[in-house]
Amino acid sequence: MVKSLRESKAKLSELVELASRGQDVLISVRGRVKARLTRAAPPVHPSAGSAWARELRALQRAYGTPEAKSRVEEILAQDREDRL
């Protein structure tokens, strides 16, 4: 649906409602499309990233210690030996 800027100003509430239902509204100025009014993306649930963040912190605790560093070095050394 294409509406002029003048018409869009007069019927903004109606156009926002249409966009919220999934219909894109194109707004034109002097016959050229300048903007698009579209449905907003659904909000991201705040806890969506929390599980990932908790897992990352646990990995940092597990592998951020000096003991973990020596384990990583041992694994790399074994891998190098296996290649010879």
N, CA and C atoms as an extended XYZ file, in Angstrom:
252
Properties=species:S:1:pos:R:3:atomname:S:1:resname:S:1:resid:I:1 pbc="F F F"
N         0.850       -1.164        0.000 N   MET     1
C         0.000        0.000        0.000 CA  MET     1
C         0.899        1.231        0.000 C   MET     1
N         0.639        2.149       -0.881 N   VAL     2
C         1.423        3.381       -0.973 CA  VAL     2
C         0.509        4.553       -0.617 C   VAL     2
N         0.980        5.379        0.298 N   LYS     3
C         0.240        6.572        0.723 CA  LYS     3
C         1.156        7.771        0.614 C   LYS     3
N         0.572        8.912        0.303 N   SER     4
C         1.368       10.137        0.250 CA  SER     4
C         1.678       10.586        1.672 C   SER     4
N         2.671       11.423        1.791 N   LEU     5
C         3.043       11.940        3.106 CA  LEU     5
C         1.881       12.698        3.725 C   LEU     5
N         1.194       13.485        2.945 N   ARG     6
C         0.051       14.264        3.441 CA  ARG     6
C        -1.036       13.327        3.978 C   ARG     6
N        -1.367       12.293        3.220 N   GLU     7
C        -2.384       11.351        3.657 CA  GLU     7
C        -1.911       10.557        4.881 C   GLU     7
N        -0.620       10.227        4.904 N   SER     8
C        -0.054        9.486        6.036 CA  SER     8
C        -0.161       10.292        7.325 C   SER     8
N         0.084       11.589        7.248 N   LYS     9
C        -0.027       12.438        8.428 CA  LYS     9
C        -1.459       12.442        8.953 C   LYS     9
N        -2.400       12.496        8.034 N   ALA    10
C        -3.804       12.580        8.429 CA  ALA    10
C        -4.316       11.258        9.004 C   ALA    10
N        -3.744       10.130        8.553 N   LYS    11
C        -4.255        8.823        8.957 CA  LYS    11
C        -3.180        7.967        9.621 C   LYS    11
N        -2.295        8.577       10.363 N   LEU    12
C        -1.173        7.851       10.935 CA  LEU    12
C        -1.618        6.706       11.831 C   LEU    12
N        -2.587        6.941       12.707 N   SER    13
C        -3.032        5.878       13.611 CA  SER    13
C        -3.530        4.668       12.833 C   SER    13
N        -4.288        4.903       11.795 N   GLU    14
C        -4.815        3.820       10.969 CA  GLU    14
C        -3.678        3.065       10.272 C   GLU    14
N        -2.700        3.793        9.773 N   LEU    15
C        -1.584        3.155        9.078 CA  LEU    15
C        -0.709        2.354       10.034 C   LEU    15
N        -0.540        2.860       11.242 N   VAL    16
C         0.233        2.118       12.246 CA  VAL    16
C        -0.485        0.810       12.573 C   VAL    16
N        -1.779        0.863       12.695 N   GLU    17
C        -2.557       -0.348       12.970 CA  GLU    17
C        -2.400       -1.357       11.831 C   GLU    17
N        -2.473       -0.892       10.587 N   LEU    18
C        -2.290       -1.784        9.445 CA  LEU    18
C        -0.895       -2.418        9.469 C   LEU    18
N         0.107       -1.614        9.749 N   ALA    19
C         1.476       -2.124        9.800 CA  ALA    19
C         1.631       -3.145       10.920 C   ALA    19
N         0.998       -2.899       12.058 N   SER    20
C         1.113       -3.837       13.180 CA  SER    20
C         0.477       -5.181       12.855 C   SER    20
N        -0.438       -5.194       11.901 N   ARG    21
C        -1.074       -6.446       11.468 CA  ARG    21
C        -0.303       -7.125       10.345 C   ARG    21
N         0.808       -6.537        9.932 N   GLY    22
C         1.666       -7.170        8.940 CA  GLY    22
C         1.635       -6.567        7.557 C   GLY    22
N         0.842       -5.543        7.333 N   GLN    23
C         0.791       -4.927        6.008 CA  GLN    23
C         1.799       -3.787        5.939 C   GLN    23
N         2.721       -3.866        4.987 N   ASP    24
C         3.689       -2.784        4.801 CA  ASP    24
C         3.001       -1.575        4.186 C   ASP    24
N         3.346       -0.404        4.700 N   VAL    25
C         2.805        0.846        4.173 CA  VAL    25
C         3.980        1.661        3.663 C   VAL    25
N         3.971        1.973        2.386 N   LEU    26
C         5.016        2.797        1.794 CA  LEU    26
C         4.540        4.238        1.781 C   LEU    26
N         5.418        5.146        2.162 N   ILE    27
C         5.062        6.566        2.219 CA  ILE    27
C         5.851        7.288        1.138 C   ILE    27
N         5.119        8.011        0.308 N   SER    28
C         5.764        8.689       -0.815 CA  SER    28
C         5.731       10.205       -0.639 C   SER    28
N         6.723       10.843       -1.225 N   VAL    29
C         6.801       12.303       -1.271 CA  VAL    29
C         6.994       12.663       -2.738 C   VAL    29
N         6.062       13.418       -3.264 N   ARG    30
C         6.084       13.816       -4.674 CA  ARG    30
C         6.186       12.613       -5.614 C   ARG    30
N         5.461       11.564       -5.261 N   GLY    31
C         5.399       10.389       -6.119 CA  GLY    31
C         6.536        9.402       -5.976 C   GLY    31
N         7.500        9.678       -5.096 N   ARG    32
C         8.635        8.764       -4.906 CA  ARG    32
C         8.585        8.203       -3.494 C   ARG    32
N         8.700        6.898       -3.385 N   VAL    33
C         8.658        6.243       -2.074 CA  VAL    33
C         9.886        6.658       -1.274 C   VAL    33
N         9.628        7.144       -0.057 N   LYS    34
C        10.714        7.631        0.807 CA  LYS    34
C        10.856        6.832        2.092 C   LYS    34
N         9.774        6.134        2.510 N   ALA    35
C         9.835        5.416        3.784 CA  ALA    35
C         8.899        4.222        3.754 C   ALA    35
N         9.140        3.304        4.681 N   ARG    36
C         8.302        2.130        4.823 CA  ARG    36
C         7.891        1.996        6.283 C   ARG    36
N         6.618        1.811        6.491 N   LEU    37
C         6.075        1.565        7.828 CA  LEU    37
C         5.748        0.086        7.868 C   LEU    37
N         6.368       -0.640        8.788 N   THR    38
C         6.223       -2.093        8.830 CA  THR    38
C         6.092       -2.575       10.265 C   THR    38
N         5.687       -3.818       10.429 N   ARG    39
C         5.514       -4.394       11.762 CA  ARG    39
C         6.855       -4.429       12.489 C   ARG    39
N         6.831       -4.100       13.750 N   ALA    40
C         8.044       -4.142       14.561 CA  ALA    40
C         8.411       -5.591       14.841 C   ALA    40
N         9.692       -5.847       14.982 N   ALA    41
C        10.157       -7.189       15.327 CA  ALA    41
C         9.701       -7.513       16.744 C   ALA    41
N         9.404       -8.771       17.005 N   PRO    42
C         8.991       -9.130       18.360 CA  PRO    42
C        10.124       -8.862       19.340 C   PRO    42
N         9.795       -8.425       20.539 N   PRO    43
C        10.852       -8.125       21.511 CA  PRO    43
C        11.594       -9.395       21.911 C   PRO    43
N        12.880       -9.239       22.150 N   VAL    44
C        13.703      -10.357       22.590 CA  VAL    44
C        13.482      -10.532       24.080 C   VAL    44
N        13.197      -11.747       24.471 N   HIS    45
C        12.975      -12.024       25.892 CA  HIS    45
C        14.283      -11.810       26.635 C   HIS    45
N        14.259      -11.080       27.751 N   PRO    46
C        15.504      -10.758       28.465 CA  PRO    46
C        16.308      -11.984       28.867 C   PRO    46
N        15.651      -13.098       29.123 N   SER    47
C        16.393      -14.278       29.571 CA  SER    47
C        16.975      -15.068       28.405 C   SER    47
N        16.666      -14.664       27.162 N   ALA    48
C        17.151      -15.415       26.001 CA  ALA    48
C        18.673      -15.472       25.974 C   ALA    48
N        19.342      -14.391       26.321 N   GLY    49
C        20.794      -14.379       26.313 CA  GLY    49
C        21.404      -14.768       27.639 C   GLY    49
N        20.595      -14.851       28.695 N   SER    50
C        21.149      -15.128       30.018 CA  SER    50
C        21.752      -16.515       30.120 C   SER    50
N        21.103      -17.520       29.520 N   ALA    51
C        21.642      -18.874       29.593 CA  ALA    51
C        23.012      -18.914       28.925 C   ALA    51
N        23.116      -18.261       27.788 N   TRP    52
C        24.384      -18.206       27.080 CA  TRP    52
C        25.437      -17.503       27.933 C   TRP    52
N        25.053      -16.399       28.585 N   ALA    53
C        25.996      -15.647       29.412 CA  ALA    53
C        26.453      -16.484       30.612 C   ALA    53
N        25.521      -17.218       31.217 N   ARG    54
C        25.897      -18.078       32.354 CA  ARG    54
C        26.876      -19.164       31.903 C   ARG    54
N        26.604      -19.755       30.746 N   GLU    55
C        27.484      -20.796       30.228 CA  GLU    55
C        28.867      -20.229       29.933 C   GLU    55
N        28.911      -19.037       29.368 N   LEU    56
C        30.185      -18.401       29.070 CA  LEU    56
C        30.978      -18.136       30.350 C   LEU    56
N        30.303      -17.625       31.383 N   ARG    57
C        30.997      -17.375       32.661 CA  ARG    57
C        31.536      -18.673       33.255 C   ARG    57
N        30.759      -19.761       33.140 N   ALA    58
C        31.212      -21.052       33.664 CA  ALA    58
C        32.450      -21.534       32.909 C   ALA    58
N        32.448      -21.353       31.596 N   LEU    59
C        33.619      -21.746       30.805 CA  LEU    59
C        34.832      -20.897       31.157 C   LEU    59
N        34.608      -19.608       31.375 N   GLN    60
C        35.717      -18.734       31.751 CA  GLN    60
C        36.298      -19.153       33.095 C   GLN    60
N        35.412      -19.519       34.029 N   ARG    61
C        35.911      -19.981       35.331 CA  ARG    61
C        36.682      -21.282       35.182 C   ARG    61
N        36.176      -22.188       34.366 N   ALA    62
C        36.802      -23.501       34.220 CA  ALA    62
C        38.130      -23.428       33.473 C   ALA    62
N        38.189      -22.600       32.444 N   TYR    63
C        39.376      -22.584       31.605 CA  TYR    63
C        40.234      -21.346       31.779 C   TYR    63
N        39.877      -20.488       32.699 N   GLY    64
C        40.651      -19.279       32.923 CA  GLY    64
C        41.656      -19.425       34.050 C   GLY    64
N        41.807      -20.629       34.582 N   THR    65
C        42.717      -20.863       35.702 CA  THR    65
C        44.080      -21.310       35.182 C   THR    65
N        45.133      -21.169       35.990 N   PRO    66
C        46.462      -21.642       35.568 CA  PRO    66
C        46.465      -23.139       35.285 C   PRO    66
N        45.673      -23.904       36.073 N   GLU    67
C        45.612      -25.351       35.858 CA  GLU    67
C        45.044      -25.655       34.470 C   GLU    67
N        44.035      -24.909       34.093 N   ALA    68
C        43.422      -25.120       32.782 CA  ALA    68
C        44.409      -24.784       31.675 C   ALA    68
N        45.205      -23.742       31.893 N   LYS    69
C        46.183      -23.357       30.874 CA  LYS    69
C        47.175      -24.486       30.659 C   LYS    69
N        47.628      -25.109       31.744 N   SER    70
C        48.583      -26.206       31.589 CA  SER    70
C        47.914      -27.399       30.913 C   SER    70
N        46.614      -27.627       31.181 N   ARG    71
C        45.893      -28.717       30.506 CA  ARG    71
C        45.828      -28.454       29.004 C   ARG    71
N        45.559      -27.226       28.637 N   VAL    72
C        45.483      -26.871       27.221 CA  VAL    72
C        46.845      -27.075       26.570 C   VAL    72
N        47.909      -26.676       27.252 N   GLU    73
C        49.250      -26.855       26.705 CA  GLU    73
C        49.582      -28.332       26.545 C   GLU    73
N        49.132      -29.173       27.499 N   GLU    74
C        49.360      -30.611       27.395 CA  GLU    74
C        48.628      -31.187       26.179 C   GLU    74
N        47.403      -30.767       25.979 N   ILE    75
C        46.613      -31.256       24.847 CA  ILE    75
C        47.287      -30.868       23.535 C   ILE    75
N        47.750      -29.630       23.459 N   LEU    76
C        48.439      -29.180       22.232 CA  LEU    76
C        49.723      -29.958       22.002 C   LEU    76
N        50.465      -30.223       23.074 N   ALA    77
C        51.710      -30.983       22.942 CA  ALA    77
C        51.419      -32.398       22.459 C   ALA    77
N        50.395      -33.032       23.018 N   GLN    78
C        50.029      -34.376       22.583 CA  GLN    78
C        49.611      -34.363       21.115 C   GLN    78
N        48.887      -33.357       20.722 N   ASP    79
C        48.446      -33.263       19.330 CA  ASP    79
C        49.636      -33.128       18.401 C   ASP    79
N        50.625      -32.366       18.823 N   ARG    80
C        51.826      -32.203       17.996 CA  ARG    80
C        52.595      -33.515       17.890 C   ARG    80
N        52.664      -34.247       19.006 N   GLU    81
C        53.348      -35.540       19.010 CA  GLU    81
C        52.665      -36.521       18.081 C   GLU    81
N        51.350      -36.498       18.057 N   ASP    82
C        50.591      -37.420       17.213 CA  ASP    82
C        50.829      -37.162       15.738 C   ASP    82
N        51.198      -35.966       15.382 N   ARG    83
C        51.432      -35.628       13.992 CA  ARG    83
C        52.781      -36.141       13.493 C   ARG    83
N        53.725      -36.360       14.420 N   LEU    84
C        55.085      -36.780       14.014 CA  LEU    84
C        55.149      -38.210       13.612 C   LEU    84
